[in-house]
Amino acid sequence: MSLLLVFILIIAGLYGISRSKRNFRRMLAGELSGWVEAGIITPDQAAQLEGMYQLDQLPEESQITLLKTLFMFGAALIALGIISFVAANWDLIPKHCKWILITLAMVGSHGAGYRLWKVKNSSPYLGHALIILGTLIFGADIALIGQIFHLPGEYHHGLLLWSLGALGMGYAVQSVPHLLMAIGASFGWFVASVREPSFGTFFYLMLLPAAVLPYAYRYRSRGTHFGLVLAWVIGTVLYLSTPDVQLTAFWLVSGVSAIAAGLWGYGDMMAKRGNIDFGDDCKISSAFILSVLGYILTFQKVIEGMIADSIHWPSWEGMTVWALLCIGAMGLVTSGYYRNSAKEEKSDYLVVCLGGIVCAVVGLFQGSWAVIAGIVTMNILVILFGGYFFWKGVSSLDRRYFWLGLALLIIVVVSRFFEYDTGLLWKSVSFILAGIGLIYGGILFEKKRGGVLKDGT
């Protein structure tokens, strides 16, 4: 029940978040009158800006966001109340009455929501919330029906049925929360099933993008696309980590590196097709995956375990998934590289691909110096990662890369501080240099940002 509550509240929060850039528009609305008084722009230009950014609609949009949030949280609470009511009166209500009760609640919520939203259009946000409520009750209906009639099978298989219902309803009424609900419920089924030897988990990784991507592309839903990427990446890593796949450290690390490289190429493809938000999300996700992977491999015990892990061929299933990941990554990287005409961004591919290869090759080191060579190599690589992403953030004024690179550099220094007994003098020098680098990087970032704002570009 607690997990269901958390999941419902997450969906409610995502539903209430507006995707418009209201913060910028509010700031612009507050500054326009001052710009006119200072003679920076004329009243006609101010009026044109108001019309371009629809500043007169800001109060109404704030009310809409509040209503959407209130309706969604109200629907979530009602869903939990219905579940609790039926569960609390388990022995008092005949089982057929229980089934009729929750089914009527589901059908009534869907019907009322569809009428308010699609038929009359008198209260679309309330109607949308009621349809979501009906789908939430549908998920509870599956679980409760299984308990009422003592259906065989594991309870987590009901999550798959719930996700299919949410997916169908999402396409039918064009609802992003339903798609997120479908991704979350199906991913819950996958996590519960991935340890079982089943072809279902293997095909899930291929069927999930096929089911969700058409909606994300057609309606340019950034939330749906990012939720899909997040679920697919985590799901693939979990699948590669299962004992049945029989991947040693080398195969696992190289597979994760292929995922990161493929995401970068896919991100460039999306950006060149006009889906800039999709591309940005994929590329920053790729940078994050490589940074985390490289950082994990900087620890001595991890390197020792990776080098000591005997390299043998995985199972045919694991080898198939690994080969598909590598082939797909090569295709995406090649396509993204040749579609990207910016010379300054082509170096990104060298960093991403070379970094991933180095992470995997470290596991092939042999000999008495293998551990030391691996530790030194990975620490240098992660420092280069941090420096490159830091520089990329400064040069492109992208705070995500800036903070990723900066955080990676700081974490590496702090980790080595606690992992190795190197003496206070060397530690003091390291921290002083890290602090100087942090301050200097901040100065560079603000200086370039100020120059861009001053030039108006």
C-alpha positions as CSV (number, residue, x, y, z in Angstrom):
1,M,0.0,0.0,0.0
2,S,2.8,2.4,0.8
3,L,4.5,1.8,-2.5
4,L,1.2,2.4,-4.3
5,L,0.8,5.6,-2.4
6,V,4.3,6.9,-3.4
7,F,3.7,5.9,-7.0
8,I,0.3,7.7,-7.1
9,L,1.8,10.9,-5.5
10,I,4.6,10.9,-8.1
11,I,2.1,10.7,-10.9
12,A,0.1,13.5,-9.2
13,G,3.2,15.7,-8.9
14,L,4.1,15.2,-12.6
15,Y,0.6,15.9,-13.7
16,G,0.5,19.2,-11.8
17,I,3.9,20.5,-13.1
18,S,3.5,22.9,-16.0
19,R,5.8,22.5,-19.0
20,S,5.7,26.1,-20.0
21,K,8.6,28.5,-19.2
22,R,6.5,30.6,-16.8
23,N,9.4,31.7,-14.7
24,F,11.0,33.5,-17.6
25,R,7.7,34.9,-18.7
26,R,6.9,36.2,-15.2
27,M,10.3,37.9,-15.0
28,L,9.8,39.4,-18.5
29,A,6.4,40.7,-17.5
30,G,7.9,42.3,-14.4
31,E,10.7,44.0,-16.3
32,L,8.8,45.3,-19.4
33,S,7.4,48.4,-17.7
34,G,10.9,49.3,-16.4
35,W,12.5,48.9,-19.8
36,V,9.9,51.2,-21.3
37,E,10.5,53.8,-18.6
38,A,14.3,53.6,-19.1
39,G,13.9,54.0,-22.9
40,I,15.4,50.6,-23.7
41,I,12.4,49.6,-25.7
42,T,9.4,51.4,-27.0
43,P,5.8,50.8,-25.9
44,D,5.0,49.2,-29.2
45,Q,7.9,46.8,-28.8
46,A,6.7,46.0,-25.3
47,A,3.2,45.2,-26.7
48,Q,4.8,43.0,-29.3
49,L,6.7,41.1,-26.5
50,E,3.5,40.7,-24.5
51,G,1.7,39.2,-27.5
52,M,4.7,37.0,-28.5
53,Y,5.0,35.4,-25.0
54,Q,1.3,35.7,-24.2
55,L,2.0,37.5,-20.9
56,D,-1.7,38.3,-20.4
57,Q,-2.4,34.6,-19.9
58,L,0.0,34.1,-17.0
59,P,-2.7,34.5,-14.2
60,E,-5.0,32.0,-15.9
61,E,-2.2,29.5,-16.4
62,S,-1.3,29.7,-12.7
63,Q,-4.9,29.0,-11.8
64,I,-4.9,26.1,-14.3
65,T,-1.8,24.6,-12.8
66,L,-3.3,24.9,-9.3
67,L,-6.5,23.2,-10.4
68,K,-4.6,20.4,-12.2
69,T,-2.6,19.7,-9.1
70,L,-5.6,19.9,-6.7
71,F,-7.7,17.6,-9.0
72,M,-4.9,15.1,-9.3
73,F,-4.1,14.8,-5.6
74,G,-7.8,14.6,-4.9
75,A,-8.2,11.8,-7.4
76,A,-5.2,10.0,-5.8
77,L,-6.7,10.3,-2.3
78,I,-10.1,9.0,-3.5
79,A,-8.4,6.0,-5.1
80,L,-6.6,5.2,-1.9
81,G,-9.8,5.7,0.0
82,I,-11.7,3.3,-2.2
83,I,-9.0,0.7,-1.8
84,S,-8.9,1.1,2.0
85,F,-12.7,1.0,2.2
86,V,-13.0,-2.3,0.4
87,A,-10.0,-3.8,2.3
88,A,-11.4,-2.7,5.7
89,N,-14.8,-4.3,5.0
90,W,-13.3,-7.5,3.6
91,D,-15.4,-9.9,5.7
92,L,-18.6,-7.7,5.7
93,I,-19.1,-7.4,2.0
94,P,-19.8,-10.5,-0.2
95,K,-17.1,-11.1,-2.8
96,H,-19.4,-10.5,-5.7
97,C,-20.5,-7.2,-4.2
98,K,-16.9,-6.2,-3.7
99,W,-16.2,-6.8,-7.4
100,I,-19.3,-4.9,-8.4
101,L,-18.4,-2.0,-6.1
102,I,-14.9,-1.4,-7.4
103,T,-15.9,-2.1,-11.1
104,L,-18.7,0.5,-10.8
105,A,-16.3,3.0,-9.3
106,M,-13.9,2.5,-12.2
107,V,-16.5,2.7,-14.9
108,G,-18.3,5.7,-13.3
109,S,-15.0,7.6,-12.9
110,H,-14.0,6.9,-16.5
111,G,-17.5,7.8,-17.8
112,A,-17.8,11.0,-15.9
113,G,-14.3,12.1,-16.7
114,Y,-14.7,11.4,-20.4
115,R,-18.0,13.3,-20.5
116,L,-16.5,16.4,-18.7
117,W,-13.3,16.3,-20.8
118,K,-14.1,15.1,-24.3
119,V,-17.9,15.4,-24.7
120,K,-18.9,18.6,-23.0
121,N,-15.4,20.1,-22.5
122,S,-16.9,22.0,-19.5
123,S,-14.2,21.0,-17.1
124,P,-11.4,19.3,-19.0
125,Y,-8.9,19.2,-16.1
126,L,-11.4,17.7,-13.7
127,G,-12.4,15.2,-16.4
128,H,-8.7,14.3,-17.0
129,A,-8.3,13.7,-13.3
130,L,-11.3,11.5,-13.1
131,I,-10.1,9.4,-16.0
132,I,-6.8,9.0,-14.2
133,L,-8.7,8.1,-11.0
134,G,-10.5,5.4,-13.0
135,T,-7.2,3.9,-14.2
136,L,-5.8,3.9,-10.7
137,I,-8.9,2.1,-9.5
138,F,-8.4,-0.4,-12.4
139,G,-5.0,-1.2,-11.0
140,A,-6.5,-1.7,-7.5
141,D,-9.3,-3.7,-9.2
142,I,-6.8,-6.2,-10.6
143,A,-5.1,-6.7,-7.2
144,L,-8.3,-7.1,-5.3
145,I,-9.9,-9.4,-7.8
146,G,-6.9,-11.7,-7.5
147,Q,-7.4,-11.8,-3.7
148,I,-11.2,-12.2,-3.9
149,F,-11.2,-15.2,-6.3
150,H,-7.8,-16.6,-5.2
151,L,-6.4,-16.5,-8.8
152,P,-3.1,-18.4,-9.3
153,G,0.2,-16.7,-10.1
154,E,2.4,-14.0,-8.6
155,Y,0.8,-10.7,-7.6
156,H,3.3,-8.6,-9.5
157,H,1.9,-10.0,-12.8
158,G,-1.1,-7.8,-12.2
159,L,1.2,-4.8,-12.7
160,L,1.7,-5.8,-16.3
161,L,-2.1,-5.9,-16.8
162,W,-2.4,-2.6,-15.2
163,S,0.3,-1.1,-17.4
164,L,-1.5,-2.4,-20.6
165,G,-4.8,-0.8,-19.5
166,A,-3.0,2.5,-18.7
167,L,-1.2,2.4,-22.0
168,G,-4.4,1.9,-24.0
169,M,-6.2,4.6,-22.1
170,G,-3.2,7.0,-22.6
171,Y,-3.4,6.6,-26.4
172,A,-7.2,6.8,-26.4
173,V,-7.4,10.1,-24.5
174,Q,-3.9,11.5,-25.2
175,S,-2.8,11.6,-21.5
176,V,0.8,11.9,-20.4
177,P,0.1,10.7,-16.8
178,H,-1.4,7.5,-18.2
179,L,1.8,6.8,-20.2
180,L,3.9,7.5,-17.1
181,M,1.7,5.2,-15.2
182,A,2.1,2.5,-17.8
183,I,5.9,2.9,-17.8
184,G,6.0,2.8,-14.0
185,A,3.7,-0.2,-13.6
186,S,5.4,-2.2,-16.3
187,F,8.8,-1.4,-14.9
188,G,7.6,-2.6,-11.5
189,W,6.6,-5.9,-13.1
190,F,10.0,-6.1,-14.8
191,V,12.0,-5.5,-11.6
192,A,10.0,-8.2,-9.8
193,S,10.4,-10.6,-12.8
194,V,14.0,-10.0,-13.9
195,R,15.4,-12.5,-11.5
196,E,13.2,-15.3,-13.0
197,P,14.4,-17.1,-16.1
198,S,11.8,-15.9,-18.5
199,F,11.8,-14.6,-22.1
200,G,9.3,-12.0,-21.0
201,T,11.9,-9.8,-19.4
202,F,14.1,-10.1,-22.5
203,F,11.4,-9.0,-24.9
204,Y,10.2,-6.3,-22.5
205,L,13.3,-4.2,-23.2
206,M,12.4,-4.2,-26.9
207,L,8.6,-3.9,-26.6
208,L,8.7,-0.9,-24.1
209,P,10.2,1.6,-26.6
210,A,8.0,0.3,-29.4
211,A,4.9,0.9,-27.2
212,V,5.8,4.3,-25.9
213,L,8.0,6.1,-28.5
214,P,5.1,6.7,-31.0
215,Y,3.3,8.7,-28.4
216,A,6.3,10.6,-27.3
217,Y,7.2,11.5,-30.9
218,R,3.7,12.4,-32.0
219,Y,2.9,14.7,-29.1
220,R,6.4,15.8,-28.3
221,S,6.0,14.6,-24.7
222,R,9.3,15.2,-23.0
223,G,8.2,13.7,-19.8
224,T,7.1,10.5,-21.5
225,H,10.3,10.3,-23.5
226,F,12.5,10.8,-20.5
227,G,10.5,8.3,-18.4
228,L,11.0,5.8,-21.1
229,V,14.7,6.4,-21.4
230,L,15.1,6.2,-17.6
231,A,13.2,2.9,-17.3
232,W,14.9,1.3,-20.3
233,V,18.4,2.2,-19.2
234,I,17.9,1.0,-15.6
235,G,16.0,-2.1,-16.8
236,T,18.8,-3.0,-19.3
237,V,21.5,-2.7,-16.6
238,L,19.5,-4.8,-14.2
239,Y,19.0,-7.4,-16.9
240,L,22.7,-7.6,-17.7
241,S,23.4,-8.0,-14.0
242,T,21.3,-11.1,-13.5
243,P,23.1,-14.4,-12.8
244,D,21.2,-16.1,-15.7
245,V,22.8,-13.8,-18.3
246,Q,26.2,-14.8,-17.0
247,L,28.1,-11.6,-17.9
248,T,31.5,-11.2,-16.3
249,A,32.7,-7.7,-15.4
250,F,34.2,-7.0,-18.8
251,W,31.0,-7.8,-20.7
252,L,28.9,-5.9,-18.2
253,V,31.0,-2.7,-18.3
254,S,31.3,-2.8,-22.0
255,G,27.5,-3.2,-22.3
256,V,26.9,-0.2,-20.1
257,S,29.4,1.8,-22.1
258,A,27.6,0.9,-25.3
259,I,24.3,2.1,-23.7
260,A,26.0,5.5,-22.9
261,A,27.5,5.8,-26.4
262,G,24.2,4.9,-28.1
263,L,22.3,7.5,-26.0
264,W,24.7,10.2,-27.1
265,G,24.3,9.4,-30.8
266,Y,20.5,9.0,-30.4
267,G,20.4,12.4,-28.7
268,D,22.2,14.1,-31.6
269,M,19.8,12.5,-34.0
270,M,16.8,13.8,-32.0
271,A,18.3,17.3,-31.9
272,K,18.8,17.4,-35.6
273,R,15.2,16.3,-36.2
274,G,14.0,19.2,-34.1
275,N,13.4,17.4,-30.8
276,I,16.0,19.4,-29.0
277,D,14.6,18.6,-25.5
278,F,14.7,14.9,-26.3
279,G,18.3,15.2,-27.5
280,D,19.5,17.2,-24.5
281,D,17.9,14.7,-22.0
282,C,19.6,11.7,-23.8
283,K,23.0,13.4,-24.0
284,I,23.1,14.5,-20.4
285,S,21.9,11.0,-19.4
286,S,24.8,9.5,-21.4
287,A,27.3,11.8,-19.7
288,F,25.9,10.9,-16.3
289,I,26.1,7.1,-17.0
290,L,29.7,7.4,-18.1
291,S,30.6,9.5,-15.1
292,V,29.0,7.1,-12.6
293,L,30.6,4.1,-14.3
294,G,34.0,5.6,-14.4
295,Y,33.8,6.8,-10.8
296,I,32.8,3.3,-9.6
297,L,35.9,1.9,-11.4
298,T,38.2,4.3,-9.6
299,F,38.0,2.3,-6.3
300,Q,40.7,-0.2,-5.7
301,K,38.5,-3.1,-4.6
302,V,36.3,-2.7,-7.7
303,I,39.3,-2.8,-10.0
304,E,40.7,-5.8,-8.2
305,G,37.4,-7.6,-8.5
306,M,37.1,-6.7,-12.2
307,I,40.6,-7.8,-13.1
308,A,40.3,-11.0,-11.1
309,D,36.9,-11.9,-12.7
310,S,37.6,-14.6,-15.2
311,I,36.5,-13.7,-18.7
312,H,34.3,-16.4,-20.3
313,W,31.6,-16.4,-22.9
314,P,28.2,-15.5,-21.5
315,S,25.0,-17.5,-22.1
316,W,23.6,-17.2,-25.6
317,E,20.8,-14.9,-24.2
318,G,23.4,-12.6,-22.6
319,M,25.6,-12.6,-25.7
320,T,22.6,-11.7,-27.9
321,V,21.6,-8.7,-25.7
322,W,25.3,-7.6,-25.5
323,A,25.7,-7.9,-29.3
324,L,22.5,-6.0,-30.0
325,L,23.6,-3.2,-27.6
326,C,27.0,-2.8,-29.3
327,I,25.5,-3.0,-32.9
328,G,22.8,-0.5,-32.0
329,A,25.3,1.8,-30.3
330,M,27.6,1.7,-33.3
331,G,24.7,2.6,-35.6
332,L,23.5,5.4,-33.5
333,V,26.9,6.9,-32.9
334,T,27.7,6.8,-36.7
335,S,24.4,8.3,-37.6
336,G,24.6,11.0,-34.9
337,Y,28.2,11.9,-35.8
338,Y,27.6,12.4,-39.5
339,R,24.4,14.3,-38.8
340,N,26.2,16.7,-36.5
341,S,27.8,19.5,-38.5
342,A,29.2,21.4,-35.5
343,K,33.0,20.7,-35.4
344,E,33.2,21.7,-31.7
345,E,30.6,19.0,-30.8
346,K,32.3,16.1,-32.8
347,S,34.9,15.9,-30.0
348,D,32.1,14.8,-27.7
349,Y,32.0,11.5,-29.6
350,L,35.8,10.9,-29.0
351,V,35.3,11.4,-25.3
352,V,32.2,9.3,-25.0
353,C,33.4,6.4,-27.1
354,L,37.0,6.4,-26.0
355,G,36.0,6.7,-22.4
356,G,33.6,3.8,-22.7
357,I,36.3,1.6,-24.4
358,V,38.9,2.4,-21.7
359,C,36.4,1.5,-18.9
360,A,35.9,-1.9,-20.5
361,V,39.6,-2.5,-21.4
362,V,40.7,-2.0,-17.8
363,G,39.2,-5.4,-17.0
364,L,41.6,-7.0,-19.5
365,F,44.8,-5.9,-17.6
366,Q,46.9,-8.7,-16.4
367,G,50.2,-9.0,-14.4
368,S,51.5,-7.8,-11.1
369,W,50.9,-4.1,-12.1
370,A,47.4,-4.6,-13.4
371,V,45.6,-3.3,-10.4
372,I,47.8,-0.2,-10.0
373,A,47.6,0.5,-13.7
374,G,43.9,0.1,-13.7
375,I,43.5,2.5,-10.7
376,V,45.7,5.1,-12.2
377,T,44.0,4.8,-15.6
378,M,40.5,5.1,-14.2
379,N,41.4,8.1,-12.0
380,I,43.0,9.9,-14.9
381,L,40.0,9.1,-17.1
382,V,37.4,10.3,-14.5
383,I,39.4,13.5,-14.0
384,L,39.4,14.0,-17.8
385,F,35.7,13.3,-17.8
386,G,35.1,15.9,-15.1
387,G,37.3,18.5,-16.8
388,Y,35.7,17.9,-20.2
389,F,32.2,18.2,-19.0
390,F,33.1,21.2,-16.9
391,W,34.6,22.9,-19.9
392,K,31.6,21.9,-22.0
393,G,29.3,23.5,-19.5
394,V,31.3,26.7,-19.4
395,S,31.7,27.0,-23.1
396,S,28.0,26.2,-23.9
397,L,26.6,27.9,-20.7
398,D,24.9,24.6,-19.9
399,R,24.6,24.3,-16.1
400,R,23.9,20.6,-16.3
401,Y,27.3,19.7,-17.8
402,F,29.0,22.4,-15.6
403,W,27.7,20.9,-12.3
404,L,28.2,17.3,-13.5
405,G,31.8,17.9,-14.3
406,L,32.4,20.0,-11.2
407,A,30.7,17.4,-8.9
408,L,32.7,14.6,-10.5
409,L,36.0,16.3,-9.9
410,I,35.1,17.2,-6.2
411,I,33.8,13.6,-5.5
412,V,37.0,12.1,-6.9
413,V,39.2,14.2,-4.7
414,V,37.0,13.6,-1.6
415,S,36.9,9.8,-2.3
416,R,40.6,9.5,-2.6
417,F,40.9,11.5,0.7
418,F,39.0,8.8,2.6
419,E,40.2,5.8,0.6
420,Y,44.0,6.3,0.8
421,D,46.2,7.2,3.8
422,T,48.4,9.7,1.9
423,G,49.2,12.1,4.7
424,L,47.8,15.5,5.6
425,L,50.2,17.5,3.5
426,W,49.3,15.9,0.2
427,K,45.6,16.1,1.1
428,S,45.9,19.7,2.0
429,V,47.5,20.5,-1.4
430,S,44.8,18.5,-3.2
431,F,42.0,20.4,-1.5
432,I,43.6,23.7,-2.0
433,L,44.1,23.0,-5.7
434,A,40.5,21.7,-5.9
435,G,39.2,24.9,-4.2
436,I,41.2,27.1,-6.5
437,G,39.9,25.2,-9.5
438,L,36.3,25.5,-8.3
439,I,36.6,29.3,-7.8
440,Y,38.3,29.8,-11.1
441,G,35.7,27.7,-12.9
442,G,32.9,29.7,-11.4
443,I,34.6,32.9,-12.5
444,L,34.9,31.6,-16.0
445,F,31.3,30.5,-16.1
446,E,29.9,33.8,-14.8
447,K,32.3,35.9,-17.0
448,K,31.2,34.1,-20.2
449,R,27.6,34.2,-19.1
450,G,27.8,37.9,-18.5
451,G,29.5,38.5,-21.8
452,V,26.8,36.6,-23.7
453,L,24.0,38.5,-21.8
454,K,25.8,41.8,-22.5
455,D,26.1,41.0,-26.3
456,G,22.4,39.9,-26.4
457,T,23.2,36.7,-28.1
